[in-house]
């Protein structure tokens, strides 16, 4: 059985499991990446503490490469309709990658429910985050803002997300008389090329293939900061008697100023309330258009506590 089929079977196993659980609402709360990119307009409840400590993503890239990403997150309902959160991002890549594995940075964010959903209008929330890269090659801090809309229907809930922010890329100084050396794209297409008299293969990953002259001229040696945006549309369906949620989404994502084409991705996933405090989620996705198509899978658990402070 291929990897995508095994992952799809895992989604079905969680979503269709028949074990009964005490009625809970945590399984209905969608967060970015848990299990899909789309989020609902529902921040963590006041004085509630959510621990997402086992969030894992595995990417199956070109040429049999795999990338593992671990993203633990803590969210706390600090005020009515308001949550604050802290997350860390760590990754582990193929042997030829430098660095192969490290902590990429920390994100500090918040979310506020501007308007609760009513019979005539959707729920509206806004969120923001500051991401602080770490390590000797750390780039500048990145900033983002997000708008979240959720509308309920008899058949399920519809979610619309939009975000806009910054990202940075480091361009090393080029040899004298040559243009800047554009760094390779981590999730771009790769191939094996012969090197040296013994024809030893070397992994060679693509730099942006469609970079225009104006985009290349805009990049300078050192840290370059550009804009990033994302729009996501999703729909979910809950099964309250089994404490199960199934969700699917599609999102479009764009990194400006580096010659990278717009990425399109589709996902499906499920969340299951295992105990009154524990929720498990699993997802499967594919980027079907962009710099390089690939499969990926996500898995995670959430522990929720009512602190009563």
C-alpha positions in Angstrom: 0.0 0.0 0.0 1.4 3.4 -1.0 2.0 6.2 1.6 -1.0 8.3 0.5 -3.3 5.3 0.8 -2.0 4.4 4.2 -2.5 8.0 5.4 -6.0 8.0 4.0 -6.8 4.8 5.8 -5.5 6.5 9.0 -7.9 9.4 8.5 -10.8 7.0 8.0 -9.8 4.9 11.1 -10.0 8.0 13.4 -13.1 9.5 11.8 -15.1 6.2 11.7 -14.1 4.7 15.1 -17.3 3.9 17.1 -16.1 4.3 20.7 -18.5 6.6 22.6 -17.2 9.6 24.4 -18.7 12.1 26.8 -20.2 15.0 25.0 -17.5 17.6 24.5 -17.0 20.6 22.2 -13.2 20.7 21.9 -13.2 18.4 18.8 -15.1 21.1 16.9 -12.5 23.8 17.4 -10.3 24.1 14.2 -6.8 25.6 14.5 -4.4 26.2 11.6 -2.7 22.9 10.9 -4.9 20.9 13.3 -5.6 19.0 11.1 -5.9 21.3 8.0 -4.8 24.9 7.3 -8.3 26.5 7.7 -9.3 27.8 11.1 -12.7 28.6 12.6 -13.6 31.9 14.3 -13.5 30.5 17.8 -10.6 31.4 20.1 -9.8 29.3 23.2 -12.4 29.8 26.0 -11.6 32.1 28.9 -9.4 30.5 31.5 -9.0 27.4 29.3 -5.5 26.0 28.6 -4.9 24.0 25.3 -1.7 22.0 25.0 -0.9 20.9 21.4 2.4 19.2 22.2 2.5 16.4 19.7 1.7 18.3 16.4 3.7 16.5 13.7 3.8 17.0 9.9 5.6 14.8 7.4 6.2 16.0 3.8 6.9 13.5 1.0 8.9 15.7 -1.4 10.5 14.9 -4.8 13.1 12.2 -5.3 12.0 10.3 -2.3 12.9 13.1 0.2 11.0 13.4 3.4 10.8 16.4 5.8 9.6 16.1 9.3 8.2 19.2 11.1 7.2 19.3 14.8 5.2 22.3 16.1 4.2 22.2 19.7 1.7 25.0 20.7 0.2 26.4 23.9 -3.0 28.6 23.9 -4.7 30.2 26.8 -8.0 32.1 27.1 -6.7 35.1 28.9 -9.7 37.4 28.5 -13.3 37.0 27.2 -13.2 36.1 23.5 -9.4 36.5 23.6 -6.6 33.9 23.5 -2.8 34.2 23.5 -0.6 31.5 22.1 3.0 30.4 21.9 4.4 27.9 19.4 7.8 26.5 18.4 8.8 25.2 15.0 11.5 22.5 14.5 12.3 20.5 11.4 14.4 17.5 10.3 15.4 17.0 6.6 17.4 14.8 4.2 21.1 14.2 5.0 22.4 16.6 2.3 20.5 19.5 3.9 22.4 22.1 5.9 21.3 22.3 8.7 19.6 19.0 8.7 17.5 19.6 11.8 17.1 22.6 14.2 14.5 24.8 15.9 13.5 27.3 13.3 11.9 29.8 15.6 9.1 30.8 18.0 5.7 32.4 17.3 3.8 34.6 19.7 0.3 35.3 18.7 -3.2 36.2 19.8 -6.8 35.9 18.5 -9.9 38.0 19.3 -13.5 37.1 18.5 -14.9 40.4 17.1 -18.5 39.2 16.6 -20.2 35.9 17.5 -22.2 34.1 14.8 -25.9 35.0 14.6 -28.8 33.8 12.5 -28.1 36.5 9.9 -24.3 36.9 9.9 -21.1 34.8 10.3 -18.8 34.7 13.3 -15.8 37.1 12.8 -12.4 36.8 14.5 -9.0 38.5 13.9 -5.6 37.0 14.8 -2.0 38.2 14.6 1.4 36.7 15.2 5.1 37.6 15.5 7.5 34.9 14.4 11.0 35.1 15.8 13.6 32.9 13.8 16.4 31.4 15.8 19.9 30.0 15.1 23.1 31.4 13.6 21.5 32.1 10.2 18.2 33.5 11.6 16.5 36.1 9.4 14.3 39.0 10.5 11.2 38.7 12.6 8.0 38.0 10.5 4.6 39.5 11.1 1.2 38.4 10.0 -2.5 39.3 10.5 -5.4 37.0 9.8 -9.2 37.4 9.3 -11.4 34.4 10.2 -15.1 33.9 9.1 -17.3 31.0 10.1 -20.9 30.4 9.0 -23.0 27.5 10.2 -25.6 25.6 8.0 -27.7 22.5 8.5 -25.2 20.5 6.5 -22.1 21.8 8.3 -19.9 24.9 8.8 -18.2 27.0 6.1 -14.9 28.8 6.9 -13.1 31.5 5.1 -9.6 32.6 6.1 -7.4 35.3 4.8 -3.9 36.3 6.0 -1.2 38.8 5.0 2.3 39.2 6.4 6.0 39.2 5.8 8.8 36.7 5.4 12.5 37.0 4.9 15.1 35.2 2.9 18.9 35.4 3.1 20.9 35.8 -0.1 24.6 35.1 0.4 27.2 37.5 -1.1 28.0 36.5 -4.7 31.6 36.2 -6.1 32.8 39.5 -7.6 31.2 40.5 -10.8 28.3 38.0 -10.6 24.6 38.5 -9.7 23.3 37.4 -6.2 23.0 33.6 -5.7 19.4 32.8 -5.2 19.0 30.2 -2.4 17.3 26.9 -3.4 13.7 26.4 -2.4 13.4 23.8 0.4 10.2 22.2 -1.0 11.1 22.6 -4.7 11.9 19.9 -7.2 15.2 18.1 -6.9 17.2 15.7 -9.1 20.5 13.7 -8.9 23.3 15.1 -11.1 26.7 13.4 -11.7 29.7 15.2 -10.1 33.4 14.6 -10.5 35.4 11.9 -12.4 33.8 9.1 -10.5 30.3 10.4 -11.4 29.1 10.4 -7.8 25.5 11.7 -7.7 24.7 14.9 -5.9 21.3 16.2 -4.9 20.6 19.4 -6.7 17.4 21.3 -5.8 15.9 24.0 -8.0 16.2 27.7 -7.5 13.1 29.7 -8.5 12.7 28.7 -12.2 10.4 31.5 -13.3 12.1 34.5 -11.6 11.7 37.6 -13.7 14.5 40.1 -14.3 12.8 42.6 -12.1 12.3 40.1 -9.2 16.0 39.0 -9.5 17.2 42.6 -9.5 15.1 43.4 -6.4 17.1 40.8 -4.3 20.3 42.0 -2.7 23.0 40.2 -0.8 21.9 39.9 2.8 18.4 39.5 4.3 15.5 40.4 2.0 12.0 40.9 3.3 8.9 40.5 1.2 5.2 39.9 1.6 3.2 36.6 1.9 -0.5 36.1 1.6 -2.9 33.1 1.9 -6.6 32.6 1.3 -8.3 29.4 2.5 -11.9 28.0 2.1 -13.0 25.0 4.1 -16.1 23.1 5.2 -16.6 20.7 8.1 -19.2 18.3 9.3 -19.7 17.2 12.9 -21.1 13.9 14.3 -22.0 14.9 17.9 -23.0 11.4 19.1 -19.5 10.1 18.2 -17.7 13.4 19.0 -16.1 13.4 15.5 -15.5 16.2 13.0 -14.5 15.8 9.3 -13.1 18.8 7.5 -11.8 19.5 4.0 -10.3 22.7 2.6 -8.4 24.2 -0.3 -6.0 27.2 0.0 -3.9 29.4 -2.3 -0.6 30.7 -1.0 1.8 33.3 -2.5 5.4 34.4 -1.6 6.1 37.7 -3.3 9.4 38.9 -4.7 11.3 35.6 -5.0 10.0 34.4 -8.4 8.0 31.5 -6.8 4.7 30.6 -8.5 1.5 30.6 -6.5 0.8 27.3 -4.6 -2.6 25.6 -4.5 -3.2 22.9 -1.9 -6.1 20.6 -0.9 -6.6 18.8 2.4 -8.9 16.5 4.3 -8.8 15.5 7.9 -10.6 14.5 11.0 -10.8 15.3 14.8 -11.9 12.8 17.4 -12.7 13.4 21.1 -11.0 10.4 22.9 -11.6 11.5 26.5 -13.2 14.6 28.1 -9.7 16.3 27.9 -8.0 14.7 24.9 -8.6 15.2 21.2 -6.7 13.5 18.4 -6.5 14.7 14.8 -5.1 13.4 11.6 -4.9 15.0 8.1 -3.8 14.3 4.5 -3.0 16.9 1.9 -1.5 17.5 -1.5 -0.1 20.6 -3.1 -1.3 20.1 -6.7 -0.1 23.2 -8.3 2.9 25.4 -7.6 6.7 25.1 -7.4 6.5 21.3 -6.9 3.5 19.0 -6.2 3.9 16.8 -3.1 2.0 14.8 -0.5 2.0 15.6 3.3 0.3 14.3 6.4 -0.4 15.8 9.9 -1.1 14.2 13.3 -1.6 15.8 16.7 -3.3 15.7 20.0 -4.8 18.4 22.2 -5.0 18.4 26.0 -7.5 20.9 27.3 -7.8 22.1 30.9 -10.2 24.6 32.6 -8.0 26.4 35.0 -10.8 28.3 36.7 -8.7 31.3 37.4 
